[in-house]
Amino acid sequence: MDGTGESQRLVVAIDGPSGAGKGTVARAVASRLGYRHVDTGAMYRAVAWLAAERGVSVEREDEVAALADRAEIDLRDAAVRIDRHDVTQAIRTPAIDRAAAAVARIAGVRRALVAGQRALGASGGVVMEGRDIGTVVFPDAAVKIYLDADPVERARRRAADPAHAGGAEALPDVASAMAQRDRLDATRAASPLTVAPDAVRIDTTGLAIEEVVEKVLGVIREREKGEGKRDKAR
């Protein structure tokens, strides 16, 4: 373990658009800290999968929200399960990408999932990634990071990832789909994607994953020093 975070069990909020590196960076940071990693996007994907499995259109918002409210979502052991169905691989497809974007716009779904996310991070010691962690889920998080990258590089990364792009879509198609997702995320009424005023923004364009991880760990170390000084002053 890195040793960072042994004295303070913080909530680390990592937000940003698709292709910015949130997942890879959040997992690496959590591993280094000995923290739990929570991918909130997987929760929305799981609800989208469940809606499709039950034959519920994402346009039937009340029904989708009811599904989210009743569903049991388990993110342990690097797997994603919903109502005991292992959907770890099934939710990483272009179709679920699109459905999850629609599901994420439903206020009732967000209310249900945000409540679960807050419960997961209530005791600290968590690196939580998503699009509204530092603004809505944990607005008082000790560490807020916003990862971003050049849209062309983000699209290139996503196109090269068969878990998301399916390996068949051309780069222009991926770029177009990501631009549409960005618009949906930024303009939705419920918890739009935005940068928290106190978040540290990191541009990952051209950076290796380890470089980004070190930058995030550096921010966490500085926050821990500040927390330690405040504790001593009390």
C-alpha positions as CSV (number, residue, x, y, z in Angstrom):
1,M,0.0,0.0,0.0
2,D,1.2,3.5,-0.7
3,G,0.9,4.7,2.9
4,T,-1.1,7.7,1.9
5,G,-4.4,7.8,3.6
6,E,-3.5,5.5,6.5
7,S,-4.4,8.2,9.1
8,Q,-7.3,9.8,7.2
9,R,-10.0,7.7,5.6
10,L,-11.1,10.3,3.0
11,V,-13.8,10.4,0.3
12,V,-12.0,11.0,-3.0
13,A,-14.4,12.2,-5.7
14,I,-13.3,11.8,-9.3
15,D,-15.5,13.3,-12.0
16,G,-15.2,13.9,-15.7
17,P,-16.6,13.0,-19.1
18,S,-16.2,9.6,-21.0
19,G,-12.7,8.8,-22.1
20,A,-11.0,11.1,-19.6
21,G,-9.5,8.2,-17.8
22,K,-11.7,8.1,-14.7
23,G,-12.0,4.4,-14.4
24,T,-8.4,3.4,-14.8
25,V,-7.1,6.3,-12.6
26,A,-9.7,5.7,-9.9
27,R,-9.0,2.0,-9.7
28,A,-5.2,2.7,-9.5
29,V,-5.6,5.4,-6.8
30,A,-7.9,3.2,-4.7
31,S,-5.4,0.3,-4.9
32,R,-2.5,2.6,-3.9
33,L,-4.5,3.9,-0.9
34,G,-6.1,0.6,0.1
35,Y,-9.5,2.3,-0.4
36,R,-12.6,0.9,-2.0
37,H,-13.3,1.8,-5.6
38,V,-16.8,2.7,-6.6
39,D,-17.7,3.1,-10.3
40,T,-21.1,4.9,-10.1
41,G,-21.4,4.8,-13.9
42,A,-21.7,1.0,-13.6
43,M,-24.7,1.5,-11.4
44,Y,-26.5,3.5,-14.1
45,R,-25.4,1.0,-16.7
46,A,-26.8,-1.9,-14.6
47,V,-30.2,-0.2,-14.3
48,A,-30.2,0.3,-18.1
49,W,-29.4,-3.4,-18.5
50,L,-32.2,-4.4,-16.1
51,A,-34.7,-2.2,-17.9
52,A,-33.9,-3.8,-21.2
53,E,-34.0,-7.3,-19.6
54,R,-37.5,-6.5,-18.2
55,G,-38.7,-5.0,-21.4
56,V,-39.1,-1.5,-19.9
57,S,-38.4,1.3,-22.3
58,V,-36.1,4.1,-20.9
59,E,-38.9,6.5,-22.0
60,R,-41.1,5.1,-19.3
61,E,-39.3,7.1,-16.7
62,D,-41.5,6.2,-13.7
63,E,-41.1,2.5,-14.3
64,V,-37.3,2.8,-14.8
65,A,-37.1,4.8,-11.5
66,A,-39.1,2.1,-9.7
67,L,-36.7,-0.5,-11.0
68,A,-33.7,1.5,-9.7
69,D,-35.4,2.0,-6.4
70,R,-36.0,-1.7,-5.8
71,A,-32.8,-3.1,-7.4
72,E,-30.0,-4.6,-5.4
73,I,-26.7,-3.5,-6.9
74,D,-23.5,-5.1,-5.7
75,L,-20.1,-3.7,-6.9
76,R,-17.8,-5.9,-4.9
77,D,-14.9,-7.9,-6.1
78,A,-14.5,-5.9,-9.3
79,A,-17.8,-7.3,-10.5
80,V,-21.1,-5.6,-11.2
81,R,-24.3,-7.5,-10.1
82,I,-27.9,-6.3,-10.1
83,D,-30.5,-8.5,-8.5
84,R,-27.9,-11.2,-8.4
85,H,-27.3,-11.1,-12.1
86,D,-23.6,-10.7,-13.0
87,V,-23.6,-8.0,-15.7
88,T,-19.9,-7.0,-15.5
89,Q,-19.4,-7.6,-19.2
90,A,-22.9,-7.2,-20.4
91,I,-23.0,-3.5,-19.5
92,R,-19.9,-2.6,-21.5
93,T,-21.5,-2.3,-24.9
94,P,-22.4,0.6,-27.2
95,A,-26.1,-0.2,-26.7
96,I,-25.8,0.1,-23.0
97,D,-23.7,3.2,-23.4
98,R,-26.6,4.9,-25.1
99,A,-29.3,3.5,-22.7
100,A,-27.3,4.5,-19.6
101,A,-27.1,8.1,-20.9
102,A,-30.9,8.1,-21.1
103,V,-31.4,6.4,-17.7
104,A,-29.0,8.9,-16.1
105,R,-31.3,11.8,-17.1
106,I,-34.2,10.3,-15.0
107,A,-34.4,12.2,-11.7
108,G,-36.0,9.3,-9.9
109,V,-33.2,7.0,-10.9
110,R,-30.6,9.5,-9.7
111,R,-32.3,9.9,-6.4
112,A,-32.3,6.1,-5.8
113,L,-28.7,5.6,-6.9
114,V,-27.3,8.7,-5.1
115,A,-28.7,7.4,-1.8
116,G,-26.9,4.1,-2.4
117,Q,-23.7,5.9,-3.3
118,R,-23.8,8.0,-0.2
119,A,-24.2,4.9,1.9
120,L,-21.2,3.3,0.2
121,G,-19.0,6.3,1.0
122,A,-20.4,7.2,4.4
123,S,-17.4,5.8,6.3
124,G,-14.8,7.3,4.0
125,G,-11.9,5.3,2.6
126,V,-13.4,5.4,-0.9
127,V,-12.5,6.6,-4.3
128,M,-15.8,7.2,-6.1
129,E,-15.9,8.0,-9.8
130,G,-18.7,9.4,-11.9
131,R,-20.1,12.7,-13.2
132,D,-21.7,14.3,-10.1
133,I,-19.7,12.9,-7.2
134,G,-18.1,16.2,-6.1
135,T,-21.1,18.3,-6.9
136,V,-24.1,16.2,-5.7
137,V,-23.2,12.9,-4.1
138,F,-20.4,14.2,-1.9
139,P,-20.3,18.0,-2.2
140,D,-18.2,18.1,1.0
141,A,-15.7,15.5,-0.1
142,A,-12.2,16.2,1.1
143,V,-10.7,15.6,-2.3
144,K,-12.4,16.5,-5.6
145,I,-10.7,15.8,-8.9
146,Y,-12.1,16.6,-12.4
147,L,-10.4,14.7,-15.2
148,D,-10.7,15.9,-18.7
149,A,-8.9,15.5,-22.0
150,D,-9.0,16.7,-25.6
151,P,-12.1,15.4,-27.3
152,V,-10.1,13.7,-30.1
153,E,-7.9,11.9,-27.6
154,R,-11.0,10.9,-25.6
155,A,-12.6,9.4,-28.7
156,R,-9.4,7.6,-29.7
157,R,-9.2,6.0,-26.3
158,R,-12.8,4.9,-26.3
159,A,-12.5,3.5,-29.9
160,A,-9.5,1.5,-28.9
161,D,-11.4,0.0,-25.9
162,P,-13.4,-3.0,-27.1
163,A,-15.3,-3.1,-23.8
164,H,-17.0,0.1,-24.8
165,A,-16.7,0.5,-28.5
166,G,-17.4,-3.1,-29.4
167,G,-14.3,-3.1,-31.7
168,A,-16.4,-2.4,-34.7
169,E,-17.2,1.3,-34.7
170,A,-15.0,3.7,-36.6
171,L,-13.4,6.6,-34.8
172,P,-15.7,9.3,-36.3
173,D,-18.7,7.3,-35.0
174,V,-17.3,7.0,-31.5
175,A,-16.4,10.7,-31.5
176,S,-20.0,11.6,-32.6
177,A,-21.5,9.3,-29.9
178,M,-19.2,10.8,-27.2
179,A,-20.1,14.4,-28.3
180,Q,-23.8,13.5,-28.0
181,R,-23.2,12.0,-24.5
182,D,-21.3,15.1,-23.5
183,R,-24.3,17.2,-24.5
184,L,-26.7,15.0,-22.7
185,D,-24.6,15.0,-19.5
186,A,-24.1,18.7,-19.5
187,T,-27.7,19.7,-20.2
188,R,-29.7,17.2,-18.2
189,A,-31.9,18.8,-15.5
190,A,-30.9,16.2,-12.8
191,S,-27.2,16.5,-11.7
192,P,-25.6,17.8,-14.9
193,L,-21.9,17.2,-15.5
194,T,-20.1,20.2,-14.3
195,V,-16.8,21.1,-12.5
196,A,-17.2,21.6,-8.7
197,P,-15.8,25.1,-7.8
198,D,-13.3,23.5,-5.4
199,A,-12.2,20.6,-7.7
200,V,-8.7,20.2,-9.0
201,R,-8.9,19.9,-12.7
202,I,-6.4,17.7,-14.4
203,D,-6.0,17.5,-18.2
204,T,-5.0,13.9,-19.0
205,T,-4.2,14.6,-22.7
206,G,-0.9,13.1,-23.6
207,L,-0.2,11.8,-20.1
208,A,0.5,8.2,-19.1
209,I,-1.9,6.7,-16.5
210,E,0.8,6.6,-13.9
211,E,1.5,10.3,-14.4
212,V,-2.2,11.1,-13.7
213,V,-2.3,8.8,-10.7
214,E,0.7,10.5,-9.2
215,K,-0.9,13.9,-9.8
216,V,-4.1,12.7,-8.0
217,L,-2.1,11.2,-5.1
218,G,-0.2,14.5,-4.8
219,V,-3.5,16.4,-4.4
220,I,-4.6,13.8,-1.7
221,R,-1.4,14.2,0.2
222,E,-1.8,18.0,0.3
223,R,-5.4,17.6,1.5
224,E,-4.3,15.2,4.2
225,K,-1.6,17.7,5.4
226,G,-4.3,20.3,5.7
227,E,-6.6,18.0,7.6
228,G,-3.8,17.1,10.0
229,K,-3.0,20.7,10.7
230,R,-6.7,21.5,11.4
231,D,-6.9,18.5,13.8
232,K,-3.9,19.7,15.7
233,A,-5.3,23.2,16.0
234,R,-8.5,21.9,17.6
